[in-house]
Amino acid sequence: MTIRMMLISSAAALAAVSGAQAADAIVAAEPEAVEYVRVCDAYGTGYFYIPGTETCLKISGYIRTQVNGGPNASATNGNGTSVANDSDWDMYTRGQVQFTAKSDTEYGPLTGVIVLQTNADNASSQAAVLDSAYIDVAGFRAGLFYSWWDDGLSGETDDIGSKVTLHNSFRYQYEASDFYAGISVDELEDGYFGAGETPNNIGVAIGLGGKAGIFTYQITAGYDTDNEEGAVRAMGTVAVGPGTLGLAGIYSSGPNSYYQKAEWVLAAEYAIKATDKFKITPGVQYYGNYGIDTATGDFDDSNDAWKVGVTLDYQIVDNLYAKATVNYFEPDNGDDVTTGFFRLQRAF
């Protein structure tokens, strides 16, 4: 048999075998489709769908480095309160991350928020805390969150908030485009307590506010059931010339968890927008019957105080900000003191 005939015979044999085995041919499996993260634009920028669900998630936060100055300059501990030390300056760094989840329901958007925060006074002294965690739907909110008493004017001179503004609370808030009103029931377990009191307190607060043309306004009130005292605060701003004028006033019937610094307070500031990136805010505050008389447990009617200062805000680039403030405080009965801080903050 010639070589040509051998090749032809081999090819025929292979074709025959291939035809016989055609029904059993191996077929490669199709690769499964990869589900990429989808953008969710129903609730604003930054949200994306959690793969496999209809829940939208947003991750945000900031990194802050701050230097405090003044006699026995204070640092910030794990729960956000100030702790004095023996130095005239102190530096700390904070990292905060917020997770916001939203999904549609028959009652409107269902929102869940978790805020985690870590404060480091130095490399060996760090504290991680749950800064907020709450559920929000149809105007109802339940969990750990900041009260209306956490709000203030835009500068760093005013002192018109509660000493502790983060509570476990139930709240209902009605919101329209230019108006809101609500009521909350707050656990005041770490609030103000008089002599002989124990940390088992409940408070009721109301808040309302909104906009009217060039004006904004807010009225906040709270009643401390354990101390049987309450406080009310009115605050507003109006655009005037190159800046915004802010005014605030407080009356407190007696020391309580909502306000215990003075019986009455007046505060004012003028936030000047020098450029698109630079803001200058001088401010002043007056305290009537400042501090608590240990003999009576009431406000000290022999002691007034005043405070004056200026805050500078500068946007270095998008999402990077610098803030500096200097404040001078002088009580009738006590030493005057000058304090301030410088802060760098990167938001994301």
VOGU-3710 file (C-alpha; in Angstrom, 3 decimals, decimal comma):
1> mtirmmliss> 0,000/0,000/0,000  1,335/3,341/-0,966  1,832/6,146/1,507  -0,958/8,079/-0,217  -3,399/5,224/0,306  -2,399/4,901/3,965  -3,150/8,573/4,639  -6,526/8,365/2,908  -7,429/5,232/4,892  -6,431/6,835/8,223
11> aaalaavsga> -8,497/9,957/7,528  -11,541/7,849/6,680  -11,149/5,859/9,902  -10,911/8,999/12,018  -14,002/10,481/10,378  -15,924/7,314/11,083  -14,929/7,337/14,771  -15,796/11,035/15,106  -19,221/10,461/13,636  -19,872/7,607/16,017
21> qaadaivaae> -18,933/9,645/19,050  -20,691/12,913/18,021  -23,564/12,409/20,466  -21,128/12,192/23,404  -19,088/15,329/22,608  -17,945/17,400/25,616  -19,511/20,874/25,721  -17,839/23,629/27,802  -20,104/25,165/30,490  -21,161/28,756/30,000
31> peaveyvrvc> -19,614/31,092/32,601  -22,076/32,571/35,102  -22,846/36,245/34,645  -21,022/38,495/37,100  -23,332/40,878/38,999  -21,548/44,192/39,148  -22,432/46,841/41,731  -25,182/49,075/40,386  -25,516/52,760/41,136  -28,653/53,703/43,097
41> daygtgyfyi> -29,712/57,253/42,302  -33,092/57,184/44,050  -31,745/58,725/47,284  -29,028/61,058/46,003  -25,371/60,633/45,143  -23,097/57,993/46,659  -25,612/55,133/46,982  -25,254/51,703/45,369  -27,349/48,544/45,460  -26,171/45,814/47,792
51> pgtetclkis> -25,702/42,894/45,323  -28,699/40,570/45,269  -30,995/43,026/47,076  -33,044/46,160/46,445  -31,394/47,943/49,402  -29,228/50,966/48,655  -26,113/51,618/50,715  -23,942/54,705/51,139  -20,562/54,776/52,912  -19,240/58,156/54,067
61> gyirtqvngg> -17,132/59,634/56,859  -14,171/61,811/57,704  -10,662/61,879/59,161  -9,919/64,711/61,588  -6,710/65,892/63,226  -7,031/68,651/65,823  -4,727/70,567/68,155  -6,378/72,129/71,226  -4,781/75,018/73,089  -5,424/76,624/76,471
71> pnasatngng> -4,813/76,039/80,194  -5,049/72,302/80,835  -5,929/71,784/77,176  -8,467/69,048/76,659  -8,483/65,990/74,480  -11,523/64,035/73,327  -12,097/60,638/74,856  -13,995/57,688/73,481  -17,493/59,071/73,994  -16,699/62,494/72,563
81> tsvandsdwd> -16,476/64,440/75,831  -13,487/66,564/76,813  -10,902/65,349/79,286  -8,454/67,813/80,859  -4,745/67,174/81,080  -1,788/69,039/82,579  -0,496/70,578/79,364  -1,386/73,826/77,581  -1,889/71,947/74,336  -3,096/68,553/73,218
91> mytrgqvqft> -3,503/66,803/69,860  -5,900/64,065/68,875  -7,047/62,277/65,721  -10,481/60,939/64,888  -11,702/58,532/62,246  -15,427/58,227/61,574  -17,337/56,075/59,092  -21,087/56,106/58,443  -23,191/53,407/56,799  -26,606/54,527/55,538
101> aksdteygpl> -28,991/51,904/54,137  -32,270/52,779/52,397  -35,029/50,788/50,732  -38,558/51,540/49,556  -41,570/50,359/51,558  -45,297/51,018/51,489  -44,680/53,612/54,265  -41,886/55,402/52,421  -38,106/54,930/52,612  -36,862/52,657/55,380
111> tgvivlqtna> -33,536/54,026/56,639  -30,914/52,465/58,865  -27,811/54,359/59,988  -24,693/53,141/61,803  -21,897/55,591/62,703  -18,625/54,218/64,088  -15,986/56,526/65,537  -12,492/56,086/66,906  -10,635/58,807/68,820  -6,912/58,568/69,455
121> dnassqaavl> -5,260/60,925/71,926  -2,025/59,033/71,217  -0,908/55,704/69,775  -1,567/53,796/73,008  -4,779/55,573/74,017  -7,535/54,877/71,523  -11,246/54,401/72,018  -13,836/53,116/69,543  -17,484/54,033/70,079  -20,868/53,581/68,475
131> dsayidvagf> -21,576/57,220/67,686  -25,082/56,658/66,310  -27,325/53,755/65,301  -30,988/54,213/64,477  -33,961/53,134/62,372  -36,064/55,717/60,551  -39,341/55,232/58,644  -42,366/57,459/57,960  -41,036/60,170/60,298  -40,483/57,794/63,232
141> raglfyswwd> -36,942/57,299/64,526  -35,712/54,899/67,207  -32,210/54,224/68,470  -29,104/56,151/69,467  -28,949/59,581/67,816  -28,274/63,270/68,474  -31,086/65,478/69,739  -32,118/68,913/68,452  -30,080/70,343/71,349  -26,923/69,335/69,476
151> dglsgetddi> -27,552/72,099/66,932  -25,914/75,512/67,244  -24,724/78,521/65,306  -22,093/78,044/62,595  -19,073/79,348/64,553  -17,241/77,859/67,530  -17,934/80,618/70,081  -21,540/79,841/71,032  -22,209/77,467/73,917  -25,926/76,782/73,551
161> gskvtlhnsf> -26,223/72,991/73,457  -26,710/70,328/76,083  -23,618/68,898/77,747  -24,689/65,477/76,423  -26,775/65,455/73,245  -26,527/61,783/72,218  -29,392/59,724/73,641  -31,318/56,526/73,179  -34,613/58,008/72,007  -37,931/57,562/70,271
171> ryqyeasdfy> -38,864/60,460/68,014  -41,479/61,506/65,515  -40,713/64,373/63,145  -42,977/65,817/60,485  -41,090/67,348/57,573  -42,148/69,553/54,677  -39,966/71,427/52,192  -39,426/74,473/54,464  -40,751/73,312/57,856  -40,315/70,551/60,423
181> agisvdeled> -41,833/69,803/63,822  -41,346/66,860/66,141  -41,368/65,370/69,615  -38,958/62,921/71,251  -38,723/60,864/74,417  -35,093/60,689/75,557  -33,222/58,488/77,988  -31,103/60,949/80,017  -29,044/58,357/81,841  -25,797/60,290/81,386
191> gyfgagetpn> -27,277/63,772/81,751  -27,266/66,227/84,681  -28,047/64,963/88,172  -28,329/66,926/91,372  -27,037/65,808/94,763  -28,490/62,460/95,795  -29,905/61,708/92,342  -29,287/58,478/90,440  -28,796/57,987/86,679  -32,292/56,881/85,686
201> nigvaiglgg> -33,845/59,811/83,915  -36,385/60,493/81,152  -36,809/63,679/79,157  -39,314/64,967/76,638  -38,160/67,373/73,930  -39,850/69,202/71,102  -38,310/70,859/68,083  -39,600/72,937/65,204  -37,929/75,027/62,564  -37,734/75,962/58,950
211> kagiftyqit> -37,054/78,661/56,381  -38,943/81,773/55,358  -37,231/83,617/52,537  -33,832/84,833/53,786  -34,648/83,738/57,363  -34,099/80,395/59,088  -35,443/79,643/62,553  -35,466/76,893/65,172  -37,210/76,546/68,521  -36,155/73,696/70,816
221> agydtdneeg> -37,476/72,835/74,272  -36,876/70,025/76,720  -38,285/68,935/80,084  -36,205/66,809/82,460  -38,717/64,731/84,458  -36,262/63,692/87,178  -34,968/67,179/87,958  -38,441/68,650/87,223  -36,824/71,487/85,289  -36,800/72,474/81,639
231> avramgtvav> -35,189/74,750/79,086  -36,202/76,447/75,851  -33,970/77,803/73,078  -34,755/80,034/70,110  -32,266/80,410/67,280  -32,339/82,050/63,872  -30,263/83,402/61,006  -30,762/86,044/58,318  -28,657/86,973/55,300  -27,283/90,497/55,749
241> gpgtlglagi> -24,779/92,060/53,366  -21,775/89,807/52,657  -22,620/87,354/55,437  -25,225/85,770/57,690  -26,287/87,131/61,095  -27,088/84,475/63,695  -28,898/85,062/67,010  -29,807/82,670/69,825  -31,334/82,845/73,293  -31,942/80,292/76,077
251> yssgpnsyyq> -33,960/80,240/79,278  -33,540/77,383/81,765  -35,846/77,101/84,796  -33,120/75,282/86,727  -30,146/72,982/86,142  -31,290/70,033/84,022  -30,011/67,641/81,380  -31,062/69,870/78,495  -29,254/73,005/79,713  -27,330/73,572/82,931
261> kaewvlaaey> -24,685/76,212/82,154  -26,714/79,316/83,064  -30,252/80,494/83,763  -30,346/82,564/80,591  -28,090/83,113/77,599  -27,841/85,463/74,628  -25,528/84,688/71,703  -24,767/86,384/68,385  -22,423/85,894/65,444  -21,851/87,220/61,944
271> aikatdkfki> -20,537/84,695/59,420  -18,756/86,643/56,688  -18,194/84,827/53,405  -14,927/86,514/52,423  -14,472/84,267/49,358  -16,069/81,107/48,000  -13,644/79,102/50,164  -12,970/81,368/53,168  -15,407/82,276/55,974  -14,764/84,518/59,008
281> tpgvqyygny> -17,169/84,258/61,952  -16,807/86,578/64,974  -19,163/85,740/67,842  -20,154/86,749/71,362  -22,206/85,180/74,145  -23,486/86,402/77,527  -24,451/84,085/80,409  -26,833/85,302/83,098  -26,540/83,548/86,503  -23,721/81,361/85,272
291> gidtatgdfd> -22,833/78,075/86,961  -24,447/76,160/89,809  -24,437/77,221/93,447  -23,443/74,094/95,365  -25,226/75,331/98,480  -28,632/75,677/96,804  -28,265/73,404/93,781  -29,660/76,234/91,652  -28,016/78,677/89,257  -25,550/81,111/90,833
301> dsndawkvgv> -27,343/84,476/90,801  -24,149/86,275/91,873  -22,165/85,216/88,813  -22,509/86,313/85,193  -20,061/85,576/82,382  -19,309/86,510/78,808  -17,417/85,037/75,910  -16,028/86,464/72,665  -14,144/84,816/69,824  -13,586/84,317/66,122
311> tldyqivdnl> -13,644/81,231/63,875  -11,930/80,860/60,507  -13,054/78,224/57,983  -11,130/77,508/54,793  -11,756/74,909/52,091  -8,302/73,908/50,860  -9,561/71,650/48,061  -12,729/69,625/47,564  -13,386/67,558/50,719  -10,392/68,987/52,627
321> yakatvnyfe> -11,115/71,700/55,201  -9,205/73,726/57,762  -10,754/75,381/60,824  -9,191/77,573/63,509  -10,812/79,339/66,448  -9,768/81,494/69,406  -12,142/82,324/72,267  -11,851/84,442/75,414  -14,094/83,652/78,405  -14,492/85,759/81,554
331> pdngddvttg> -16,811/85,008/84,519  -17,528/87,451/87,355  -16,359/84,925/89,936  -13,410/83,087/88,453  -10,372/83,388/86,240  -10,567/84,473/82,636  -9,313/81,957/80,078  -8,311/81,901/76,413  -8,789/78,689/74,434  -8,752/77,603/70,815
341> ffrlqraf> -8,009/74,866/68,345  -6,739/74,187/64,830  -8,342/71,400/62,788  -7,756/69,621/59,478  -10,562/67,413/58,189  -10,867/65,230/55,101  -14,429/64,166/54,280  -15,479/61,357/51,958
//
